[in-house]
Amino acid sequence: MAKNKPASALILTMFILAGMMVAAFGGAYLAILGIKAGGIQSQSGKAYFAAEAGAERLLWELRKNGWTYGSPSTSIVFSDVLPITGASYQVYFSGFPPLIFRSVGEYKNTSRSVELRI
C-alpha cells in the first residue's frame, strides 16, 4: 500500500497543474479579446466621426457655400482625408424627396455611415 501513495500524489499534482494552466490560458485569451475589442471600438469611433465630418461639410456646402445638387447617383459628391487621424469620408447623394445624402467614414479596416434627410 505504501508504493501507491507517491504515484497518486504525482497524478494529483499533475491534475492541479493542468487545471491552473487551463485557467491561466483562459484568462490570457479573454485579455487578448478585450484588447482587440478596444482597438476595433477605437477604429469604429474614428470612422464614425469622419462620417460626421462629411455630413457637416455637406451641410456647410448647402447652406453657406451655395452648392446645388443634381440628380441622385452613385458617384461621390464630396470626399476628403482628415489630416490628424488619416480617416476619410465620402458623401453620396442618394435620393429625394426628401433630399437623402449618405456620408461614409473610413478608418483602417472600419467604415461607418451617417444618413442625412433634408
N, C-alpha and C positions, 0 to 999 in steps of 0.2 A: 504494500500500500504506500510506502514511502517513496517508491520510484515514480508513481503517477503524479504526485504533488508538484514537482518542479515543472513538468511538462504542461500541466493545466495552468500554472501561473504564467508560463510563456505564452500560451494561447490567449489567455485573458488579457495580457499586456498588449498583444498584437491587435486584438479587437478594440481595445480602448484607444490605441494609437490610430487605428484606421478610422474610428469614429471622429477623433479630433481632426484628422486630415480632411475628412469629408466636410466637417463644419467650417474649417479654415478656408478650403477652396470654394465652398458655397458663399461664404461672406465676401471673399475676394471677387467672385463673379458678380454678386449684387453691387459691390462698389464700382466695378467697371461699367456695369449697366447704368448706374446713376451718373457717372462721369459722361458717358456717351449721350445720355438723355439731356444733360445740361448743355452740352455742345450743340445738339440739334435744336434745343429751345433757343439758344442764343442766335443761331443762324436764322431760325424762323422769325425771331423778333426783328432782326436787321432787314430781312426780306419784306416783312410787313411794313416797316417804316419807310422803306424805299418805295413800296406801292403807294403809301400815303403821300410821299413827296411827289410822285407822279400825279396823283389826284389834285394836290394843291397847285401844281403847275398848270394843270388843265383849267382849274377854276380861275387862276390868275390870268391865263391867256384869254379866256372867255370874257371875264369881267373888266379887266384893266387894259389889256393889250389889243382888244378888238378882234380877236381871232374868230373867223367864221368857219363853220363846219360845212362839209359837203354831204355826200351820201354815205351811209354806213358801209364799211368794208372790213376786210381782214388785215389791211395794211396798218402799219404803225403810224399814229398821229404825232406823238412826241416820244422821245426816248433820251435817256441821259445816264451817265455813270456818276454816282455820288463820290466826291473826291476823298473824303476821310475814310469811309468804310470800304469803298470799292464795290458797293452794291449798285445795282442798276434797276431801271424801270422802263417799261414800255406802256404807252397809253393807246388804247384802241377805241374807235367809235363803233359801237355795236348795233344801235338801232334807235328808232323813235316811233311814235310819241310814247312816253316822254323820252327826252334825249337820254340814251344809255351809253355810258363810257365804262370801260374796264381798264384798270391800271394794274399791271403785273410787276411785282418787285422780285428781284432775284439776288441771292447772295450765296456763293459757293454752290452747293447742290440743292438748295432750298428755294422754292418760289411760293409767293403768297399773292393773292389778288384782292382788289377792292373794286366794287362796282358803284358807279355814281349814276343816280337817276335825277335829271334836272328838269 
